[in-house]
Amino acid sequence: MKKWPVLTICLVLGTAAAHSQSRSDADGQWHSFKSSADFDARAEVTLLELANRAREETGARPLMLDEGLTKAAREHSRLMARAHKIGHQLEGEPGLVGRMSAATKLTLEREGENVAVDQDAGSAHESLMQSPPHRRNLLDPEFNVVGMGVVREGNHVWVTQDFGGSVTLYSVDQTEDIVASAVGKFRTKEDVPPLQRTTEPGLHEDACSMAKSDGLTTPDTHKLTQRFEVVTYTSMHPEVLPGEAAGFLKNPRTKYFSVGACHARTNAYPTGVYWIILLFR
């Protein structure tokens, strides 16, 4: 049986640049498959096993399968098979980040996608690994979760691999304690006396007001500036303090600080981010 030429496209969002490529049949036409599209769970498992085997050889941690990302990947594969078209955004469909954020509860700081059509899962994996941009997605150590979606139609499979860099989701108290710990470590490193942590009523709600407005400046935060030195910021990693806080943290005359945090999804951060307020006096 003549092998149908493989078609693959990859997309990476976040810290990496996007790259895409594609090839079509020799006659430039899409073949019409006879059978209806069905998810191939066994092929999805095979793709995950092959990906993690390849990652193990490079020292990258294994990808963990996420139910939400799998849902997103399956739906995209279904749409590609139905349209007989390969791509990252089909007509009437949200973009990659929109699809992933709607399907998963994970907070992602990085997203990527491989899509392909081939004869079987093994052949698709081999083709993806032979293509530098797709191989980078599969082996990227910054990715730790994935959704595999495979639709079998006739003698071919439509494949979507949705990759994510998932960060730990902390409670409000945990987030604020992590920020406070970072403040203490910074003061110790600068060899200045430790700051006393105080509680400012309503500071969590003030942080959430930033999320509601999808911006760092709100009437609530403006009121705080009348009483404190204020640093507002967003972060995926609450253990990392913003550079804007360094001046207050190094100042030996600074005596007190307070922390307010809120985790939320917004238009600017569709998979979520920590909204944080630091007060100094």
N, C-alpha and C positions, 0 to 999 in steps of 0.2 A: 504494500500500500504506500502510495506516495505521501511523504510527510508534508503537511500543510505548514508553510513558513510561520515561524513564531513572530508574534507582535508583542512588544513590551514598551511600557512607558513608566518613568518614575518621577516622583515629585517629593521634594523635601522642603519643609517650612520650619522656621525658627532660626537657629544660628547658622544653618547651612544654606547655601544658594540653591535655587531650583534648577533642575536640569530635565530635559525631555528629549525623547527620540522615539521614532517609530519606523516600521517597515510594513509594506502591504504585499498582497499576493502579486504574482508576476503579471496577471491580467488586470491588476488594479481594482478588482471587484471583491466584495465580500461574499463568501459562500452562504447559502441558505441551508440551515440545519433543520432536520425534520422533527426531532423529538422536542418536547417541551422542557423548559429549564428546571433542573432539580439540584438542590444543594448536595454536595458530595463531602460529607463529614469525614470520611476516611482520607480523602485527598487533603483536606485541611490539616488533619493530624500529621500526615506525611510531610507536608510543607513545613510545619512547625518543627518536627523532628529533624529534618534536613537543615533547616536554618540554624537550630541550636547546635547541631553537630559541627557545622561550619564555624559558628561563633566560638565554640569550645577550643577549636584549633588555634584561634587567634587570641585566646585569653579573655574574650568578652563574656560578660555574664549572660545567662540564658534569657530569652524572651519569655515573659509570662503571658499566657493567653487571657485576654479580657473579654468578658461576655458582651459588653457594650460595643467594643471595637469590632468584635466578630459580627455583631448585628449590622453595623455600618458597612463592613466589608462585604458581607453577603448581599446586602441590598444593592450595593454598587455593582457587584458582579451580575446580579439579576438584571439590572437595567442595561448593562453593557451587552449581555446575551440577547435581551429582548430587542435592543436597537441594532445588534450586530455592528457595534462601534466601540472602539477602545479609546479611553480618555479618562481624565480626572474629574471632569464636570460635564455631564450630559445635559441636554435641554430640560429645563425646569427643575434641575437638581441643585442643591446648595453646593458650595465649594467644600474642599476637604475639611477645613477646620469646622465649618458649620455642621457637616455630617457627623464628624467625630464627637464634637461637644454635645450634640443632641442625643447621641447614643450612649455615651459613657459618663459615669459619675467621677472619673478620675480628673485630677488637676494635671494638665499637660503643659510643659514648657517648650516642647518641641514635637513636631508632627512630620510624618513622611508617608509616602505611599508608592508601592509598585503595583502596576496592573499589567496583565499579560493574557494571551490566549495561546494554548498549545494542546498537544495530544493527551498529556497526562501530567500529574503533579511532578513526577521526577524529571521529565523533560523541561517543564517550566522552570523548576529550580536550577537545573543545569544552565539554561539559557540566561536566567537572571544573574547567576554567578559569573558568567562569562562577560557580562556587560558592566563596565566600571561603575557607573552611577547606581545601578541596581544592587550591585555587590556592596557598595558603600552603605546603602540603606540596611541591607541584611546583616552586615557586620558592625554597624555603627555602635560603639560602646555606650553612647548617650541614650540609645533606645533601650527600654527595659520591658515594654509591654507591646502586644501586637493583637490584631484581629485578622484572622484568615477567612476569606470568603471564596468558596469555589462553587461555581455552577457548571454542571455537566450538561452539555447539549450535543446530541449526536456523538461523534467520535472526538470531541474536543472539550476542553475545560476553559472557562473564563475565570481568571484568578485576580483577586484583590488582596493585597497585604497592606494593612493600615498600621503603621508604627507610631509609637508614642514614647516620649520621655516623661514618665510619671513622677511627680514629687509627692512627698508625704503630706497628708492632710492632718493638721493638728487642730485640737479644740482651741477655743479662744484663750482659755487659761494657759494651755501649753504654749501657744504662740507668744503670748505676752511674757511668759517666764523665759522662753528661749531668747527673746530680744533683751530682756533684763540681764540674762547671763552674759550675753555678748557685750553689753555695756560694762559689766564688771570686769570682764577679761580685757577690754580695751583700756580701762583706767589702770589696771595692774601693769599692762605692757608699757603704758606711758609713765609709770612710776608717780602717779598722783593719787591722792586719797580716794577711797571708794565713795560713790554717791549713795545717798539714802533714797531708797525707792518709796514713793508715796502713792496713795490712791486718789485719783481724781474722778469724782462721781460723773457718770455719763460718758466717759471717754470711749468706751466700746461703741456706744450709739453714735458718737461723733465720728468715729472711724467708719462706721457703716453709712453715715451720711455721705462720705466721699464716694463709696461704692454706688450709692443710689444716684448720685449726680455724674458718676463715671469721670470724676476729676478730683484733684488734690485740694482744691480751694472751694470751700463752702461757707455759708453764713456761720455755721457752727465752728469751723476751724478758725474763721476770722475772729470770732469772739475770744478764742483761746489766746490769740496773739496779743490781746490787750493785757494779759496777766502772765504769760510765759514766753520763753523762747520756744518756737514750735518748728518741728521738722516733720513733714508728712511725705510718705512715699509708698510705693507698691513694691512687693518682692515675692518671688517664688521660694526664697530661702531666708526665713526669718533670723537665722543665725548670722547672716551677713548684714552689717550696718551700712547705711548709705554714707557716701563721702561728705554730704552736707552736714552730718552730725559731728564730724571730727573736731570742728572748732570748739563746740560746747563741751565735748568729751575731754579735750586736752586742757581746757581752762581750769586751773586749780580753784578758781573762785566759784565754779559751779558746784552746788551742794546737793541738789535734789533732782530727781527725775521721775516721770510717770510714763506708762506705756498703755496704749489702747490699740486693739487690733480687731479686724473683722475680715472674714474670708467670704468672697462673693464672686459670682460670675456676672460679667457685664458685657456690653457690646465690644469694648476695647479688650476685654480678657474673657473670651467666650468659654474657656475651660477653667476659669477661676484664678484668683490671685489673692495674696494677703494685702489688705489696706491697713497701713500702720501709722500711728501718731506717736511721736516722742516729744515730751514736754521737759524743759529744763528751767531751773531757777537757782 
